[in-house]
Amino acid sequence: MRIADFAVPETAAARGARDLVKQYHSPALGNHVLRSWLWAEAFAVVEGRSGVDHELLYAAALLHDIGLAPEFDNHRLGYEEAGGHVGAALAAGAGWPQHRRQRITEVIVRHNWPAVDPGHDLEGYLLEIATGLDIAGRRDTDIPLKFRREVLAAHPRLTLADEFGTSVRDQSERKPHSHARRLFDGGVAARLAGNPLERL
């Protein structure tokens, strides 16, 4: 398994998502969303998942934390919900039909769920387990070590632990009803610091 095995979509939505990441995310968060896409694609291969909408998965992965950017920080909605709306707006501009615009919102929102049923939402499931790996180190050994090292060399973690932990704490304080509060109360800061990916 190599990074080169996974084709980067070259569509209007994919290009737009990349542009938003470059404009609104720090290098650490930008690397995080790219790694999340690669982990999601890798899990699909490891688990033998077919029928993946690769363009949808790519765009959702790149935008799944865009709601943490100050420019998109909704005063009421959780960051995953705010990010879902950004995804829908991007998809509308790219000409996606309504049902597909709804799908990118669902995938982004569900990445923060405790679990997603792959039979109900395959892309949401893949993004949820991928971010679980990149944030908390879950299922790290399911992905070949050589591939993990290649991905980390191409997209290093930098200051992700500090940045993401601080952002989630801030969101949890301002939006106690949100998934950010669940993540914070669940010890996300310690999980970030203890993530085995930090030691590869």
Number of C-alpha atoms within 10 A of each C-alpha: 15 13 15 7 10 13 10 15 15 10 12 15 23 22 15 19 23 17 13 17 22 13 11 17 20 15 16 18 25 25 21 26 27 20 25 29 24 24 26 26 24 25 20 19 13 13 9 8 14 9 8 14 10 17 16 21 26 27 26 34 32 27 27 30 27 30 23 23 18 10 9 16 18 17 11 13 16 25 29 28 24 23 27 28 22 23 31 22 16 22 26 15 12 16 13 16 10 11 8 15 21 16 21 30 25 21 28 33 24 22 25 26 16 12 13 20 11 12 8 9 15 20 31 30 22 28 30 24 25 29 23 21 24 23 24 22 20 17 13 18 11 12 16 13 13 10 16 21 14 14 20 17 11 12 17 19 20 15 12 22 21 13 14 20 21 14 15 22 18 16 24 20 13 15 19 14 14 19 22 24 21 17 19 20 12 11 13 21 22 13 18 21 18 15 19 17 20 16 7 10
